Amino acid sequence: MRVADRKVACRPFRPALLLSLLLAAMAEATAERLPVKHYTTADGLPRDTITRIVQDARGYLWFCSTEGLSRFDGYRFVNYGIEQGLPSRNVNDLIETRAGDYWLATNNGVCRFVPDPLPQTTAAPAERFVVYHLGTTVSQQIVNRICEDQAGTIWCGTNAGLYRLDQVNGQWVSAFVGIIRLVEGAWDPAVKGLMKDRRGDLWISTVFGLFRRHTDGHTDTFIIKKGLTGVLMEDRAGQVYFGTEAGLYQLVPDPKPGGSVVAHVYTRKDGLARDIITSLFQSSDGTLWVGTGLELNKFLPARDQAGRSFHTYRITDGFVITITEDRQGNLWLGTDGGGALKLAANGFITYGEADGLPGPRIASIMQNQRGLCVLSASAANDKPFISGFDSRRFSGTLLALPKGLSYWGWGWYQVMFEDSRGEWWMPTGEGLVRYPALSRLEQLAHARPKAIYTKRDGLLGELIFRLFEDSHGDIWVGTINRGDDGLTRWERATETFHRYSPADGIADAAPTAFCEDAAGNLWIGFYTGGLARYSAGRFTFFGADSGVPAGLIRGLYVDAAGRLWVASNEGGAARVDDPAAASPRFVTYTTANGLLSNQATCVTEDQWGMIYIGTGRGVARLDPATGRVKTYTAADGLASNFVNVALRDRTGALWFGTLNGISRLLPEPDRPAPPPSVRHRRVAHRRRPGGALRTRRGRSGRARLERQPQSDSDRFLRH
């Protein structure tokens, strides 16, 4: 009988740790929703408990689980279990050696794995799994971690201590390496973590100590007061980290026994969600990622405004026990019971009520002198809130109508804002409220208005629909109501109102969007369609006969190149390359050009000149130079497919407000297309990995694999 058949899988945490994580998770607030795609047994994984994820030299992802081994090519999983010769259901680790061989750590020994042959070859492996038992006891058979050193030795961390496998006369021979010394009170010699550093030294962790075996064979012992969780990592700069039950430990360079070993300990006080470290990984961009059970923590090069060194994302699908990265820069998380999670490299992060937003219905996104602000409403009662963002969470303040007013109105998009003097302007259904400069958002709840403007003061109407401040500091007011649809300008120099009518060259409708172009001309969109340009004190109107897309003009935007972008609710989006031209030319983009919907709602831009068009069915990223469109929907992490408003903040992050929360996108330039994930070639001297798909090869199968980097991205990022 195989040992693994009568032994429970080696779990990554002890029961006490699991209990403490669960209790802590119950008390921890939910964090942002990440751009996650889940893979579980329903997608082909053999089990939803993933102990290790490794990407090999060909781009395949390998998943170790408690039900065998699985390979993912971007389309499907190919599984290997006991039926295929695996010695145990429990696969704890996998490495690909420099020679291209695969080794597995299991609960029934260590084994060399030979995948199926390449399609061009015909020879099948004599043995797919060649098993090596390191001893006869149960603890000797359970191999938790493996690694290879520069001499080709395979090191094995078992529940009974450290072993090595060396090739002698063509045969692999195992030997016990007795460097682990149990300290006073210790009872468990099990190796939890194993790592080779850039010098070739071997680091070994147990629950009670950390050991460093130098290349010359001598060993340093470091006693740890708090239990190690088996997590070891060396970053690209040679800095060694290890995880404990009391935080993330950063070692001093080249530590010596008896001297100062720990350079710094990161804990909850530094922003970690909790002190128990469950996984560590450094991504290709240099970011350090730390798993703390149900959270993923991102190390910040500089502390944030609250003094934290980590930004936390909540994972609700199980403890994060392994992290890796694929060729496209996507992070992959393996969880204890929740399957595998792929985090898109530049996907959306969504915030909702659990992140401090008092209401999920986003009416407006703005930037004031202190940062990002969001105007939102509760789905239950439409009460308005204004919320500030501290780079981590939102903090909302319930707004109150000034005394004597009873109706908020129903505007959105360009409504409440802080002007260039620091004063706040708030629309209502019974007039325009002006507040003095305030030092904190919270003061808006109780501040006394500086003025409340109505028809008596010169407003055309009192139901305020849109507000906009131009570069002169004048406030433009769009009102909407029976007989009161129209445009009014508050002139700052005289603090008087000026009304405009169709006789001045504007539409006989409520203004719905404002923007100012690079030449200082003001553009105004209208409820019934069409645009008016205000220049040198005169209006020029452009309608459908000029090429303006049909329908209500929901958004206007001027990009870094000086182009005017128009979003309409019926005719898609339009671009004007020269807004100052006497007869500007409108170039339209609709579903025929790749938009998901002709209901365009808003426009913004990233720092690389890509244009983002919000629609009723998601976001379209448009490359103006090529016309290529990439689309994002709720499947990509967007809070909702109906995008109401959008804004690019001062850091370059893009924000998209929906009726079900707000999403943030950290855009990146497109990466160069990676080489094909699988390269087929004949191998003369040894077998190479890459098989298990030969029954689906041929012209169509090969094409699928060669397209894998883009097609896998298509499935999640929806190019």
N, C-alpha and C positions, 0 to 999 in steps of 0.2 A: 504494500500500500504506500502511495506517495505521501510524503509528510504533509504537503499542502492539502491533501484530501481530508485530513483530520485535524487541521490547525486553522483557526480563524485568521483571516487576513491581518497582516501587520498594519495597524492603523497609524496615521501620521502623528496623532496626539494621544496622550494618556487620557483616561476618562475624566480625571480631575480638571485637566485643561479644557476639555470639551465642555464640561459643565460651567466653568468660569466664563468661557467665551459666550455660551448661550445666555447666561444670566446678564453679562455685560451688554450683549446685543439687544436684550429686551429693554434695557434702560437707555440705549443709544438712539439718538434721533436719526431718522432716515436722511441720507445725503442725496446728491444729485443723481438723476437717471442717466446712465452712460449709454453711448451708441453701441449697443450689444446685440450680437446675434448668437442664439443658443444652439448648441448641438447636443443631443441626448440620444438615448437608445432609439427614439423614434426616427432619428436621422441616420442610424446605422452604427452608432457606438455600441460596443458590447456591454458596457455598464456605465452608469452615471457618476461613479466615483473614479476620478482621474488622479492618479498618483504622480504622473510625470508627463510633460509634453516636450518633445525634442524635435527640432528641424534638422534634417540631414543635409549632406552636401548637394543633393539634387533638388532640394526644395520640398520634399515630402515632409509632412508632419506625422510624427509617431506619437500615439497616445498609449501610455501604460495605464492599466486599470485593474480593478479587482475581479475582472472577468476575462483577462487576456490582453493581447496586444492588438493595436489597430493602426492602420496607415491611411492617411487622408491625402488625396491628390488634388483637392479643390472641388471635387465633384462627388465623390463617394468614399465610404470607408471600406477597407478590406481588412477583415478580422482574422486573427490567429489565436486559437485556444487550445485546450487539451486535446480536442479532436484532431488538430493538426500536429500534435507532438509536443506542445508546450508543457513543461513539467509541472506547472502550477497555474491556477487561475489568477493568482495574485502576482502581478508584475509591478515591481517597485521602482525600477530605474532602467534606463537605456543609454548606451553610449555608442557612437560611431568612431572607431579608431582611425588613426592616421592612415592605416592601410585600407580603410574602407569597409572593415568588418563591423558587424553589430554584436554587442554583448548585452545580455539582459540580466537584471537582478530579480530573482523571484523568491517565493516562500519555500522553494524546494531546490535550492542551489542556484548557481550562476550558469548561464548557457550562452553559447555562441549561436547566433541566428543567421541562417542563410536564406534570404528571400528567394522568390521564384526567379528563374533566369530571364535575361533580356529577350525580347521578342525574336531577335535575329538568331539566337542560339537555340539548340534543341535539347541540350543535356539538362536533366532535372537534378536537383541536389540529392545526393545520397541520403543525407540527413538534414532536415531543415533546422532542428534544434539539437545541438550537441551539448549535453548537460555535464557539468562538473560539480560533484558534491564535495564540500569543504570539510565534512565531518559526518558523524553518525547521529549526533543529538539534534533535537528539534531546533535549538537556538543556533546551532552551526549551519543549519540548512536555510534559515531565514536571512536572506541577503537584502539589506535595505538600500545601500548605495554602492556604486562602482565608479572607478575612473581609471584612466590610463596615464602612465608617466612617460617621460621622454625616452626611456629604454624599451617601451612596449610592454612593461609589466602591467597586468590588470589587478588593481587593488579592490578588495571587496570588504565593505563594512557590514558585519553580520550582528545578530543578537548576541553572539558569543565573543565578539571582538573583531580584530582586524586580521585579514588573510590576504595573501598575494598569490597570483598565478603567473608563472614564468614558463617560457617555452624551453624545454630541455630535450635536445635530440629529436626535435619535431613533435614532442608531446608536451601538453600543458600539465604542469605539476604545481600543486597547491602547497602552501606552507602557512602556518600560524605565525603572526608577528606580535610578540608580547610586549607592546609598548604602552598599553593602557593600564594604568595603575589606579586601582580603586582607592579613593580617599576615605577618610574616616566618615562613617555614616553612609557611604555609597553601597549600593547593592546591585547596580545594573551596569554590566560592561558593554551593553549594546551600542554599536556605532550608529548615530543618528544622522551625522553629516560627514561628507568626504569631499575634499577639494584639492586640486593641484594648483599651486600659484605660478606666477610667471618665472620664478627662480627654479621651479621644479620641486620645491618643497611640498610635502603632503600635509594637509590640515585635517585633523580628525576630531569630531566632537561627540561627546557622550552627554548624558543628562547632567553629569557632575564635573566635567572637565573638558578642556580644550588642549589638544596635543598637536605639536608641529614636528614632523619627521623631516629632517634635512636630507639632502641628497647623499651626504656621507654616512647616513644611518643613525646619527645621534638624534635624540628626541628632547624637545622642550615640553614641559607640562605647565599648564595655566589652570589654576583652580577657580571655578566660577561659583559665586555664592548662590545665584539663582539658576534654576534649571535651564539648560540649553534646549532649544526646540529643534535642533538638527539642521538649521539653516546657515549656510556658509556662502560667502561670495567675495570675490576680488574684483574691484572695478578696473577700468582701463588704465588708471593712474597707479595701480598697484596697491590701492587701499583695501584692507581686509575688513569685512563686516561679518558679524554673526548675530543670530537672533536668540533671544532668551525669553523667559517668562517675565522679565523685568524691563524689557525694552530692546532697542537696537544698539549693539555695541560697535563702536568704531575703534580699531586698534591703533596704537602708535606704530610708526614705521619700524619694521624689524624689531619687534618686542623681544626682550630678554627675560628669562625666568628670574623672579626676585625683584625685578624693577617695575616701573610703571608700565602697565600693559594696555590699559584702556585710555584712549584719547578723549572719547566723548560717549555719553549714553543718551540716546534719543528716546523720549517717553511721551506720555500724553501731554506733558507741559510744553513740548515742542510741536504739538499739533497732531501726533499720531492718534488714531482713533482709540487704540488701546495698547497696552504694553506687551502683549503676547505676540511675538513675531512668527508668522507661519510660512512666509516665502519672501525671497529677495530676487531682484532681477535688474540689470542695467540695459536699457534699450539702446538702439543704434544711435540715437540722438544724444546719448549721454545721461538721460534721465534715470534716476534711481527709483524703482518701484518697490513698495513694501506691502506685503499682505499681512493683515492683522485679523485673521478670521473672516468675518463678514465684510471687511473693508479692503479697498485698495488705496494706498497712500502714495502720493507723488511728492518726491523731495523737491523743495523749492531752492534754487541757488541763493536767493536772498529772502530773508524772512518777510512775510507779508505785513500788512498794516497792523494786524493783531499780534505780531511777534511770533507767528508760527512758521516752522520750517517745512511743514507738510500740508498738502491739500488732500482731503479725504473724499473718496467716492464709495458709496454704499453698494455692496453686492448682496443681493437677496436670495441667491440661488445656491448657497453653500459656502463653506470655508474655502478661501483661496489658498491652495496648497502647492501650486506650481505655476510659474509664469514663463512665457517665452515670447518670441517675436518672429513673424514670418518675413518673407522677402519684400512684401509690400509695406512693411512697417506697422502692420496690425499686431496688437498685443493679443495673446491667447492665454486664458486662465483655465486651469484645471481645478475643479472643486470637489469637495467631499459630499457627493450626493446630488449636485446640480448639473452635472455634465461639464462640457467645455463651453467657454464663452469667448467669442471673438470681439475685441474692441477695435472699431475702425480707427485707422491712424488719424484721420481728420474728420471724424464723425461728430454728431451733435451731442451736447450735454444738455439735458432738460431739467428744468427746475419747476417745482409745483408748490402746493400748499405745505408739503412736508419740509420744504426748504425755506420757509418763512414767508412765501407769497400768501397774503390773506385771501386773495381771490385768483382763480385761474384764467379769467377772461381778460386778456391783455388788450387795453384800449390804446395805449401809447407807450413808446420807449423814448427817453430823452437823456441828455447829459447836462448836468448842471456843473457848477464850479467845483463840486466835491466828488463827482463821479456819476455812475449810471443810476437812473431813476426809472421806475415803471409805474404807470397808472393802470390799475386793474380793478375788477369788480368781482364780488362774490357771485357764484352761480346761483346761490339760493335766493338772495335778496337784492342784488345789483348795487349794494353799498359800495361807494368808491374808496379806494385806498391808494396812497402813494407810498412806494417802497424804495429804499436805497439798497444797493448791493455792496457788500464789503469784500468782494473777491471770493467769498465762500458761501454766504447765505444772504437772503433778503430780510429786511426788517421793515414792516409795514405800519403805516399810520392811517387810521380812519379819518377821512375828511368830513368836515361838518359845514353845512350851509350857514352863512352869516345870518344873524337875526333879521327876521322879516322876509327871508326867502324860503321857498318850500319845494322847488322843483330843480333838479339837476340838469335837465335836458338830455340829449342823446348823441352828442358828438363823440368822435374818436380820432385817432391819428394825430393831427396837429391841433392839440387843444391846450392843456395846462402846461406852463413852462416857466423857467426862471429867466428873466431878460438880462441884457448886457450890463445892467446896473445892479443886478442881484435881487430885483423885485420879482414877485411871483404874480402871474396872471392866471385866473381860474374862470372857466366858462360855467354858466348855469343856464337854466331855462328861463330865467327872469332878469338877466343882466350880466354884465362883465365885472368880475371882482378883481381888484388890484390890491395886493398885499405889500407891505414894506419888505426890505431886505431882511432875511432871517439867517441865523447861523446854523440851524438844524431843521431837517425835514419835519421832525416831530412837532415843531412850533406851529406848523400849518393847522393843526387840529384846534388850536385855541387862539391863534393870532387875530388881532382886530384889523379889519380891512382898512387900507389907506383910502380907498374909494370904491363905490359900487356905481357903475355907469349903466344908464338905461336910455330909453328913447328921449327922455327929457334932456339928456346931456349931448344928444346928437347921434346916437346909434340908430341905424336903420331898423333894427329889430332887437328883440331881447332874448330870443332863443339862440344862444351862441353855438355855432357848429364847428368853426375852424378859427385858429389863431396863428399868427406868424409875425415874427419880428424881422425887419429887413436890416441891411447894413447901416442904415442911418439911425436905427433905434426906433423907427416908427412901427406901430402895431397895426397889422391888417386883420380885420374881423369879418368872418363870413357868418351870416345869420340865415336861419331857415325857419319859415313859418308861413302860414297863409298870408300873402300880401307883403311879407317882410323878408322874402328871399333877397339877398343882395350883399353888397360889399361896402364896408366902411373902413377908413384909415384914421387911426389916432396919431396925430402929429406930435412928436415928442417936444419939439422946440416951443410950441404954443400950447400943448396939452389940450388941443381941440380936435373934434371929429370932422371928417370930410366924407360925404356920401357920394356913391357912384351908382349910375343907372345905365340901362341899355343905350341911352342917348350918348353916353361917354365911350361906347364901343365894347361893352362887355355883354355877356349873355344875361338873359332875364331868368336867372336861376341862382341857387345858392353856390358860393365858392366851396370847393371840396379839397383843393390841394394848392400849396404855394411852394415856390422855390425861387432863388435868385441865381442868375447865371454869372459867368466869369466877368461879363461886361457890366454887371450891376443892373441888368434888366430883371424885372420881376415877372414871373410866369404864374398864371392862375388857371386852375382847372375848374370845371363846373359840373354841377349835378346832372344836367341834361346833355353834357358832352361839350367838347370844344375847349380851346385854350385862348387866353388873352395875354398879350405881352405888354407890360407897362414900361415905357421908356421915354425919358425926357418929358414926363408929365402927360403923356398920351398913351391910350390903349390901342392895340391892333388885335383884331380877333381872327383866329384860325379855326375853321370847322372841318367837317368831313370832306368838303371839296378841296381842302388844302392837304389832305392826307392824314389828319388826326384820327386815330382809331375811335370807333363808335363806342358810345356808352359813357357812364359816369366816370370821370377822371379821379381815380382813387389815390394816385401817388405821383409825385414828380421828384426827380433827382438829377443833380449835375455831377458828373464824374470827374476824376482827376484830369482827364483830357479836355474838359470843358464841354463835353457832349451832354445834351438834355435827354433824359429818359422819361417816358410817359407810361403810366400803368392805367389801363381802362378795364372796366368790369365786363366788357363785351368783345372788344376788338384786340385783346392781347396787349402787347407792349410796343412802344415805338422809340426810335432813336433819331435825334436831330444833331448832326455833326457840327453845324454852325448856327447856334441859336440866335445870333445877332444879325443873320442875313435878312434882307428885305422879304424874301420868300423862302423861308426855311423848308428843307426837304425832310419828310418823315419816312423813315424806313421801319416797317412793321415786322414784328415777330409774333407768330401764332402757333397753334398746334401743328401747322404744316412745317414749321421750322424746328419743332422739337419740344415746345412748351407742353406741359401736361394739361393745361386748360387755357382757354381764351379769357378767363376771368383773372386778369393780372391785378394785384392788389398793392404792391409796394416794390421798391427797387433799392438796392444798395450795392456796394462795390468792395472788393478786397484790395490789398496793397499791391497785388500783381496785375490789377486791371481787369479781373474777371467780374462780370456783372451778375448779380443775384436777383432774380425776379420772383417775388412771392406770388402764388396763385391760389386758386380754390382747391387745388389738388397737390400741393407741394411746392418746392422751390426748384427753379431752373437756374443752373449756373451757365452763363453764356460767355463764350470767348468771342469778343467783338471782331477780332482779327480773322478768325476762321469760320465763325458761325456755329461752331460745335457746341452742343448743349449736353450738360450732365444734369440729371434730375435727382432730387432727394425727396423722400416721403417719410411717413411715420415709420416705415420699415427700416429706415436708416437712423432712427432715434429722434426724429422731429416730433415735437410735442403733439402736433395734430396736422393733418394735411391742409386744412384751411389756414393760410398764413395771413394774419390781419395787418401787421406792421413789421418793419425791419429797420435796423440801425447798425452802423459800424461805430464801435467805441474808440476811444483814444489809443487803446492798446492794439487795435487792429482786429479784435474779435468781432464777429458778426452775430447779431441778436435777431431772433425771429419770434414775434409774439403771436400767439394763437388764442383760440377760445378755450384751450385746455392746458395752459402753461406757456412757458417761454423757453426757447432753446438757444444755446450758444454754440457757434461753430468757430473753431480756431483754424482758419484756412492755411493751407500750405501750397507752394508751387507744385505742379504735377511732377512726380518722380519720373526719371527716364524709365522706359519700359524695361523690366528685368529680362534676362535671357530665359528661354524656355525652361520650365521646371524639370523636365526630363530630357536628357540628351541621349540618343540611342547610338551606341557604337559597339564594335566587337571588342571583346576583352580576351586576350590570348592566355594569360597566365593565371587568372583567378576570376571567380564569379563576382559580378557586381550587382548591387541591389537594383530593383526597378520593376519587378514582375508583378504577379498576381492580377494583372489586367489583360493577359494575353488573349483571353477568349473574347475580349471586346476591342482588340486592335484592328489593324487595317486602316484604310485612309481616314475614315471618320473618327475612329478612336484616337489616332495619332494627332489629328488636328485639334481634338478637344484638349489633350494634354499640353500641346504647344501653346494654346491660348490661355492656359490656366491662370496666369497672374491677372490678366485683364478680365477673364470671365468670372473668376471668383470674386473679384471686386465688383463686377456687374451685379452679381446676385445680392450684394449687400449695399454697395454705394450707388447702384442703379445709374450707370453711365448713360 
